Amino acid sequence: MLLDTHAFLWWLSDDRKLSIAARDAIRDPHVIVHVSAASIWEIAIKAKLGRLGVRDGDLAAEIEANGFAELAITSRHAQSAGALPRHHDDPFDRMLIAQAQMEDLVVVTHDRRFRCYDVQLLAT
């Protein structure tokens, strides 16, 4: 499973926007939950620009503290993201879609534009 950036933030803040189904899937001890380096990058950029209020802290440590696995960005992921159809123009989301496709992961997201791609989804 791969958490979209907002799903990761909602999990960390215990936000009720995260559906019960998503919460249960994330808590399932048999599921490996991934957080992409692209999400951490996106959070850092938006926080610096003042577009996202996040608490101070080490997001990489939060990945580990929650039992999640960090998903690095590889050159294969980058090439695949660049080649995706232009249904979605957000580069961070395009990276998550490419990673999910290449690593055969279900994406936990609220973003309906992900439906335009050949990727498994779990709605937040």
WOJOHU-V826094 format. One record per residue. N is the residue number from 1. SS is DSSP state (a for helix, b for strand, c for the rest). BURIAL is + if it has 9 or more other C-alpha atoms within 8 Angstrom, else -. D_FIRST is the distance of its C-alpha to the first C-alpha in Angstrom with 2 decimals. Layout:
N | SS | BURIAL | D_FIRST
N | SS | BURIAL | D_FIRST
//
This chain:
1 | c | + | 0.00
2 | b | + | 3.82
3 | b | + | 6.65
4 | c | + | 9.76
5 | a | + | 12.79
6 | a | - | 14.33
7 | a | + | 11.49
8 | a | + | 11.62
9 | a | - | 15.38
10 | a | + | 15.58
11 | a | + | 13.80
12 | a | - | 16.30
13 | c | - | 19.18
14 | c | - | 18.45
15 | c | - | 19.04
16 | c | - | 19.62
17 | c | - | 18.25
18 | c | + | 14.81
19 | c | + | 15.08
20 | a | - | 15.61
21 | a | - | 13.03
22 | a | + | 10.30
23 | a | + | 12.04
24 | a | - | 12.25
25 | a | - | 8.64
26 | a | - | 8.09
27 | a | - | 11.32
28 | c | - | 10.75
29 | c | - | 12.04
30 | c | - | 10.80
31 | c | + | 7.04
32 | c | - | 6.21
33 | c | + | 4.88
34 | b | + | 5.91
35 | b | + | 8.73
36 | b | + | 10.69
37 | a | + | 14.41
38 | a | + | 15.03
39 | a | + | 14.05
40 | a | + | 16.43
41 | a | - | 18.96
42 | a | + | 18.82
43 | a | + | 19.33
44 | a | - | 22.16
45 | a | - | 23.88
46 | a | + | 23.81
47 | a | + | 24.99
48 | a | - | 27.78
49 | c | - | 28.86
50 | c | - | 29.05
51 | c | - | 26.66
52 | c | - | 24.18
53 | c | - | 25.33
54 | c | - | 23.18
55 | c | - | 24.60
56 | c | - | 25.82
57 | c | - | 23.75
58 | c | - | 21.80
59 | a | - | 18.26
60 | a | - | 17.41
61 | a | - | 18.86
62 | a | + | 16.80
63 | a | + | 13.56
64 | a | + | 15.30
65 | a | - | 17.02
66 | c | - | 13.99
67 | c | - | 12.66
68 | c | + | 9.79
69 | b | + | 9.79
70 | b | + | 11.43
71 | b | - | 10.69
72 | c | - | 14.24
73 | c | + | 15.69
74 | c | - | 17.71
75 | a | - | 20.64
76 | a | - | 19.01
77 | a | + | 16.22
78 | a | + | 19.16
79 | a | - | 21.23
80 | a | + | 18.66
81 | a | + | 18.03
82 | a | - | 21.82
83 | a | - | 22.36
84 | c | - | 20.20
85 | c | - | 22.42
86 | c | - | 23.47
87 | c | - | 21.92
88 | c | + | 20.35
89 | c | - | 22.39
90 | c | - | 20.28
91 | a | - | 19.66
92 | a | + | 16.71
93 | a | + | 14.89
94 | a | + | 16.14
95 | a | + | 14.66
96 | a | + | 11.11
97 | a | + | 11.83
98 | a | + | 13.37
99 | a | + | 10.72
100 | a | + | 8.13
101 | a | + | 11.20
102 | a | - | 12.38
103 | a | - | 9.51
104 | c | - | 8.51
105 | c | + | 4.89
106 | c | + | 4.59
107 | b | + | 5.87
108 | b | + | 7.11
109 | b | + | 10.68
110 | c | - | 14.31
111 | c | - | 15.57
112 | a | - | 17.27
113 | a | - | 18.02
114 | a | + | 14.57
115 | a | - | 15.98
116 | a | - | 18.51
117 | c | - | 16.22
118 | c | - | 15.01
119 | c | + | 11.28
120 | c | - | 9.34
121 | b | + | 9.12
122 | b | + | 8.96
123 | b | - | 12.01
124 | c | + | 12.61
//
